[in-house]
């Protein structure tokens, strides 16, 4: 059943990919003399189409839920508009196209180096021949592995001060909605894309499979940020991160501030928080955002200001660290 559904969706995406390339993209590339990128561009269209379908699914499924069962009622949604821009950049694949062309040679050289030194990747499909090679089983294995890596990546974003200032762009949204999952500093996106691509390369995930894994994970994360009351129930919430569970992570003063504490870091699977004792099941609806915002700190309202102010905060941290080190040296 799973294989049939996956195959049907893959056929749909492939059909759209071929049509878009032949009738739209290829004529433009020929006109501007970019045919050297012919094959690469065709391959890159696959994640773009998957991303577009993900955005459509988000709006069709999640937006009505926000309208019918909102956690918070806002006088206006102006603050959400910039998050829509983030979603189109990230999910539609515009950022992925940049990453594809800029970093593909690095991954090709890495694979060549591994083959030259007889270092094989870990193929998890072959752990249990006949079982782990089945599409659904292999998909779930790769999903769990990548989600485990995502849990630690997320914790590190909160642990290290400079990294936190990049991630703070995400947490500075005080109106959580279906769009705010992709609200991330683009430098953090570059680091994240390289990190997960390296994990996928190491465990043998095929490129097309990685696109699907990422799309499923991103859609589930969009649900987590939705401004809607969704009851997962006791059991499902111990498996998947629910909107209530993740909202606690975004709550001012509870889930994320500083570098010494935090809770509910799970990306999709909540059992990592239970395993590593970072889970909080408190369901009190708290204001979201960052305490500094209440005290007057601006994290920017527009796309460019949010990126620039993150660098300003990083510079401030580095300056404070240098001054502290200077005082310590003087005291000696």
ABEGO torsion letter per residue (X at the ends): XAAAAAAAAAAAAAAAAAAAAAAAAAAAAAAAGAAAAAAAAAAAAAAAAAAAAAAAAAAAAAAAAAAABBABBBABAAAAAAAAAAAAAAAAGAAAAAAAAAAAAAAAAAAAAAAAAGBBBBBAAAABBGAAABAAAAAAAAAAAAAAAAAAAAAAAAABAAAAAAAAAAAABABBBAAAAABBBAAAAAAAAAAAAAAAAAAGBBAAAAAAAAAAAAAAAAAAABBBBBBAEAAAAAABBBAAAAAAAABBGAAABEAABEBGABAABAAAAAAAGABBABABBBBBEBAAAAAGBBAEABAAAAAAAAAAAAAAAAAAAAAAAAAAAAAX
